[in-house]
Amino acid sequence: MKKLQLYSLLFFIGLLISGIQPKEYFTWFLEVLPAIIGFLILAFTYKNFRFTNFTYFFILIHCYILFLGGHYTYAEVPPFEWIKETFHQTRNNYDKVGHFAQGFIPAMITRELFIRKNVIANQSFFNFVIVAVCLAISAAYEWLEWGVSLCTGDGGDAFLGTQGYVWDTQSDMLYATIGAICMLILFSKKHDKAIQEQIKSQ
């Protein structure tokens, strides 16, 4: 419980700092809104389903990625501006970190739900379905970005964040897919251990 209280406190601290004089408040709101919605969903469902602290920790990291991108806009996050200039890149690639996380963290959430709710009986399809779910989430988010950009003009364009890269949407979905696969390959065993500890503690 103490860890979750700390994570909640860090969430609000990060959200508050992110909201102090961001580059553009409308873009900031759009970027941090998924984190706020996610927090509310996790809070309202906590009594019925509590995720492992392992999963909550990575969710918090994802929120901070959103907070940082919202404050500066994804096209102008300072450390990635330095990377852009140092390695002669054509764009600020911080958005790719965000889309990698958009696959990595949903894969962890989906995996835990599937295991603890026994959603998939046939293990041969287990990892495939998780990656497919994450890709679907990524595609839906690209639709959202597109719709907001069409409806709101310049503010939506900052939210869309293509930076003139014609294949930005496709590469975003690719990074989300890579993120989901990396989670399954690198963290499944640690996740399984955390899930077993969570089940025993209930």
C-alpha positions as a printed Julia matrix, in Angstrom:
202×3 Matrix{Float64}:
   0.0     0.0     0.0
   2.81    2.42    0.85
   4.3     1.98   -2.63
   0.97    2.78   -4.25
   0.59    5.89   -2.11
   4.07    6.97   -3.19
   3.25    6.27   -6.84
   0.04    8.3    -6.54
   1.93   11.2    -4.95
   4.58   11.09   -7.67
   1.84   11.05  -10.3
   0.31   14.27   -9.01
   3.7    15.92   -8.53
   4.66   15.08  -12.11
   1.31   16.28  -13.44
   1.59   19.55  -11.5
   5.15   20.29  -12.63
   4.25   19.4   -16.2
   1.39   21.9   -16.11
   3.57   24.83  -15.01
   3.98   27.09  -18.05
   3.96   24.4   -20.75
   4.65   25.52  -24.3
   0.94   25.38  -25.13
  -1.83   24.51  -22.67
  -4.15   22.92  -25.22
  -1.44   20.57  -26.47
  -0.4    19.87  -22.87
  -3.98   18.93  -21.99
  -4.26   16.58  -24.96
  -0.96   14.88  -24.15
  -1.56   14.34  -20.41
  -5.26   13.45  -20.74
  -4.57    9.7   -21.29
  -2.56    9.65  -18.04
  -5.4    11.34  -16.13
  -8.0     8.98  -17.6
  -5.78    6.0   -16.82
  -5.31    7.13  -13.23
  -9.07    7.52  -12.74
  -9.76    4.07  -14.21
  -7.15    2.45  -11.97
  -8.52    4.29   -8.93
 -12.14    3.3    -9.57
 -11.3    -0.35  -10.3
  -8.73   -0.73   -7.5
 -11.06   -2.54   -5.09
 -12.11   -5.05   -7.72
  -8.75   -5.56   -9.39
  -5.4    -4.48   -8.04
  -2.45   -4.77  -10.4
   1.0    -5.72   -9.15
   3.27   -2.94   -7.9
   5.57   -4.0   -10.75
   2.91   -3.0   -13.28
   1.94    0.18  -11.43
   5.58    1.29  -11.47
   5.8     1.02  -15.24
   2.45    2.76  -15.62
   3.92    5.67  -13.61
   6.94    5.78  -15.92
   4.6     5.96  -18.91
   2.74    8.84  -17.26
   6.0    10.75  -16.83
   6.8    10.23  -20.5
   3.42   11.8   -21.28
   3.99   14.64  -18.8
   7.34   15.52  -20.35
   5.99   15.38  -23.88
   3.0    17.48  -22.88
   5.11   20.17  -21.25
   7.53   20.72  -24.12
   5.5    19.08  -26.95
   6.98   15.91  -28.35
   8.76   17.81  -31.11
  10.82   19.94  -28.71
  11.86   17.88  -25.68
  15.34   19.33  -24.89
  17.47   16.17  -24.46
  16.23   14.87  -27.8
  16.95   18.22  -29.4
  20.57   17.68  -28.3
  20.49   14.15  -29.75
  19.02   15.54  -32.98
  21.81   18.11  -33.34
  24.63   15.85  -32.17
  23.76   12.95  -34.47
  22.47   15.13  -37.32
  18.96   13.73  -37.21
  16.17   15.39  -39.18
  13.65   15.46  -36.32
  13.21   15.28  -32.54
  12.51   11.59  -31.91
  11.15   11.78  -28.36
   7.75   10.75  -29.72
   9.24    7.35  -30.55
   9.99    6.85  -26.84
   6.34    7.59  -26.17
   5.12    5.13  -28.78
   7.54    2.45  -27.59
   6.0     2.88  -24.13
   2.56    2.83  -25.74
   3.29   -0.78  -26.66
   5.42   -1.79  -23.67
   3.11   -0.76  -20.82
  -0.21   -1.86  -22.41
   1.45   -5.24  -23.07
   2.19   -5.54  -19.36
  -1.33   -4.49  -18.38
  -2.95   -6.82  -20.92
  -0.69   -9.71  -19.95
  -1.56   -9.37  -16.28
  -5.28   -9.18  -17.01
  -5.09  -12.21  -19.28
  -3.18  -14.3   -16.75
  -5.17  -13.41  -13.65
  -8.55  -13.55  -15.39
  -7.58  -16.66  -17.38
  -8.73  -15.02  -20.61
  -6.79  -17.19  -23.06
  -6.75  -20.93  -22.49
  -4.59  -21.76  -25.53
  -1.1   -20.55  -24.66
   0.03  -20.88  -28.28
  -1.85  -17.68  -29.07
  -1.1   -15.87  -25.8
   1.75  -13.57  -26.83
   0.35  -13.03  -30.32
  -2.96  -11.76  -28.95
  -1.18   -9.41  -26.5
   0.88   -7.86  -29.3
  -2.25   -7.61  -31.47
  -4.11   -5.8   -28.67
  -1.24   -3.32  -28.29
  -1.11   -2.71  -32.03
  -4.86   -2.09  -32.01
  -4.45    0.44  -29.19
  -1.66    2.17  -31.12
  -3.75    2.32  -34.3
  -6.75    3.72  -32.38
  -4.51    6.43  -30.89
  -3.3     7.36  -34.38
  -6.94    7.74  -35.43
  -7.47    9.99  -32.43
  -4.47   12.15  -33.29
  -5.67   12.44  -36.87
  -9.19   13.41  -35.8
  -7.99   16.02  -33.31
  -5.64   17.52  -35.9
  -8.47   17.82  -38.43
 -10.79   19.45  -35.92
  -8.47   21.86  -34.12
  -5.91   23.15  -36.61
  -2.51   24.27  -35.33
  -3.01   22.97  -31.79
  -3.94   19.59  -33.17
  -0.92   19.61  -35.47
   1.36   19.94  -32.43
  -0.5    17.0   -30.88
  -0.08   15.0   -34.1
   3.66   15.75  -34.09
   4.67   14.36  -37.47
   7.38   17.03  -37.9
   7.05   16.64  -41.65
   7.84   12.91  -41.6
   5.48   11.28  -44.08
   5.74    7.82  -42.49
   5.28    9.04  -38.91
   2.02    7.16  -38.31
   3.4     3.85  -39.56
   6.64    4.23  -37.6
   4.67    5.09  -34.45
   2.76    1.82  -34.71
   5.99   -0.06  -35.42
   7.6     1.33  -32.26
   4.54    0.36  -30.22
   4.74   -3.17  -31.63
   8.45   -3.36  -30.8
   7.7    -2.1   -27.29
   5.11   -4.83  -26.74
   7.46   -7.54  -28.01
  10.33   -6.25  -25.84
   8.14   -6.37  -22.76
   7.17   -9.99  -23.45
  10.74  -11.08  -24.16
  12.57   -9.18  -21.42
  10.14   -8.95  -18.5
   7.75  -11.93  -18.63
   9.6   -13.89  -15.94
   9.8   -10.93  -13.54
   6.17  -10.15  -14.27
   5.15  -13.76  -13.54
   6.96  -13.6   -10.19
   5.22  -10.34   -9.28
   1.84  -11.79  -10.27
   2.38  -14.88   -8.1
   3.34  -12.71   -5.14
   0.25  -10.58   -5.71
  -2.02  -13.66   -5.81
  -0.5   -15.03   -2.59
  -0.98  -11.72   -0.77
  -4.7   -11.55   -1.55
